[in-house]
Amino acid sequence: MSFMGRPGSNPGPGAIIGGYMDIKKIRFLPHTADVLIEVKGNTLEEVFENAGLAIFELMTDTSKVERKVLRDINIDGIDLLSLLYNWIDSLIYFFDAEALLFSSFKVHKIWQENSKFKLKASVWGEQYNSEKHESRTAVKAATYHLMEIKREDHGYVARFVVDI
């Protein structure tokens, strides 16, 4: 399946995040190679939801991705950064393995247990269809380059780079 897009294309508005739309909490920032993404949220869960949406907004117009398929995701990491990396990686895996695009993300909880961070989430979307879904940028992998998660006055901000 060919899924090539226009690097640097501007993702459109739309997409449902945890039951509501808020594209204003996502910014695609200039970077010399690949794509540097910044996402915000009132909670860590919302930051991870917005990170998921950002990945698929790079790939297509998520407002055109219907909630036909549900996948439950349970992952862990040794810290919050590895949890974010594993989250992004698992979402990319679903596209690579099953050609699934997601447009709706619900991170039920993020918690720490036995020195590991854990995440439980549900994601909704549908299979990629070239006649329905715009091809933007192929996202190959998550990276740790410039990855950070910070607490701010009004919530959290995460930055990360994806390989395209």
C-alpha positions as CSV (number, residue, x, y, z in Angstrom):
1,M,0.0,0.0,0.0
2,S,1.4,3.4,-0.9
3,F,0.8,6.1,1.7
4,M,3.0,9.0,0.7
5,G,2.1,12.6,1.4
6,R,3.3,16.1,1.3
7,P,6.0,16.6,4.0
8,G,5.0,19.7,5.9
9,S,1.5,19.7,4.7
10,N,-0.9,21.5,7.0
11,P,-3.3,19.1,8.9
12,G,-6.9,20.2,8.9
13,P,-9.3,20.9,11.7
14,G,-11.5,18.2,13.1
15,A,-11.0,14.9,14.9
16,I,-12.5,13.9,18.1
17,I,-10.3,13.7,21.2
18,G,-11.8,11.9,24.2
19,G,-15.2,13.0,23.1
20,Y,-14.6,16.6,22.1
21,M,-12.7,18.5,19.4
22,D,-9.7,20.7,20.2
23,I,-7.2,21.1,17.5
24,K,-5.9,24.3,19.2
25,K,-3.8,22.2,21.6
26,I,-1.6,20.8,18.8
27,R,1.3,22.7,17.1
28,F,3.6,21.5,14.3
29,L,6.9,23.3,14.9
30,P,9.8,24.0,12.6
31,H,12.6,21.4,12.7
32,T,15.5,20.7,10.4
33,A,14.6,17.1,9.8
34,D,11.5,15.0,10.5
35,V,8.6,16.7,12.4
36,L,8.8,18.3,15.9
37,I,5.3,18.2,17.5
38,E,4.1,20.0,20.6
39,V,0.9,19.0,22.4
40,K,-0.8,20.4,25.4
41,G,-3.4,19.1,27.8
42,N,-4.9,19.8,31.2
43,T,-3.9,16.3,32.3
44,L,-1.2,13.8,31.2
45,E,-4.0,11.7,29.8
46,E,-5.1,14.6,27.6
47,V,-1.5,15.2,26.4
48,F,-1.3,11.5,25.3
49,E,-4.6,11.8,23.5
50,N,-3.4,14.9,21.7
51,A,-0.1,13.2,20.8
52,G,-2.1,10.3,19.2
53,L,-4.2,12.8,17.3
54,A,-1.1,14.7,16.1
55,I,0.4,11.5,14.7
56,F,-2.7,10.8,12.6
57,E,-3.2,14.5,11.6
58,L,0.2,14.3,10.0
59,M,-1.0,11.3,8.0
60,T,-4.5,12.4,7.0
61,D,-7.5,14.6,7.7
62,T,-8.7,12.9,10.9
63,S,-12.1,14.5,10.6
64,K,-12.8,12.1,7.8
65,V,-11.8,9.0,9.8
66,E,-14.9,7.3,11.2
67,R,-15.2,5.4,14.5
68,K,-15.7,2.0,13.0
69,V,-12.9,0.0,14.7
70,L,-12.0,0.0,18.4
71,R,-8.5,-1.0,19.7
72,D,-7.7,-1.2,23.4
73,I,-4.1,-0.4,24.3
74,N,-2.2,-1.2,27.4
75,I,1.4,-0.3,27.5
76,D,4.1,0.6,30.0
77,G,7.4,2.4,30.2
78,I,10.3,2.9,32.6
79,D,9.4,6.6,32.8
80,L,6.9,9.1,31.3
81,L,9.2,9.6,28.2
82,S,9.4,5.9,27.4
83,L,5.6,5.7,28.0
84,L,5.1,8.4,25.4
85,Y,7.5,6.8,23.0
86,N,5.8,3.4,23.4
87,W,2.3,5.0,23.0
88,I,3.4,6.7,19.7
89,D,5.1,3.5,18.5
90,S,2.0,1.4,19.2
91,L,-0.2,3.7,17.2
92,I,2.2,3.7,14.3
93,Y,2.3,-0.1,14.5
94,F,-1.5,-0.3,14.0
95,F,-1.2,1.7,10.8
96,D,1.8,-0.4,9.6
97,A,0.3,-3.8,10.5
98,E,-3.4,-3.3,9.9
99,A,-3.6,0.0,7.8
100,L,-5.7,1.5,10.6
101,L,-6.1,5.3,11.0
102,F,-7.4,6.6,14.3
103,S,-9.3,9.8,15.0
104,S,-10.6,9.4,18.5
105,F,-8.5,8.7,21.6
106,K,-9.4,8.1,25.2
107,V,-6.6,7.6,27.6
108,H,-8.4,6.1,30.6
109,K,-5.6,6.4,33.0
110,I,-1.8,6.8,33.4
111,W,-0.4,5.5,36.6
112,Q,2.8,4.3,38.2
113,E,3.1,0.7,39.5
114,N,6.2,-1.3,40.6
115,S,8.6,1.4,39.3
116,K,6.9,1.4,35.8
117,F,4.5,3.9,34.3
118,K,1.4,2.3,32.7
119,L,-1.2,3.5,30.3
120,K,-4.7,2.1,29.5
121,A,-6.5,3.6,26.5
122,S,-9.1,3.0,23.8
123,V,-8.7,4.3,20.2
124,W,-11.3,4.4,17.4
125,G,-10.9,4.7,13.7
126,E,-11.1,2.8,10.5
127,Q,-9.0,1.1,7.8
128,Y,-7.1,3.4,5.4
129,N,-9.0,3.9,2.1
130,S,-7.1,5.9,-0.6
131,E,-10.4,7.0,-2.1
132,K,-11.6,8.5,1.2
133,H,-8.5,9.5,3.2
134,E,-6.1,12.2,2.0
135,S,-2.5,11.1,2.1
136,R,-0.3,13.6,3.8
137,T,2.9,12.5,5.4
138,A,4.1,8.9,6.2
139,V,5.1,8.7,9.8
140,K,7.8,6.0,10.2
141,A,8.7,6.0,13.8
142,A,8.8,7.7,17.2
143,T,12.1,9.1,18.4
144,Y,13.5,10.3,21.7
145,H,15.1,13.3,20.0
146,L,14.0,16.5,21.8
147,M,11.3,14.5,23.7
148,E,10.1,16.2,26.9
149,I,7.0,16.4,29.1
150,K,6.7,19.4,31.3
151,R,4.1,20.5,33.9
152,E,3.0,24.1,33.4
153,D,0.6,26.4,35.3
154,H,-2.4,25.2,33.3
155,G,-1.5,21.5,32.7
156,Y,1.1,19.7,30.7
157,V,3.1,20.2,27.5
158,A,4.9,17.5,25.6
159,R,7.3,17.8,22.7
160,F,8.6,15.0,20.5
161,V,10.0,14.3,17.1
162,V,8.7,11.7,14.6
163,D,10.7,10.2,11.8
164,I,8.9,10.8,8.4
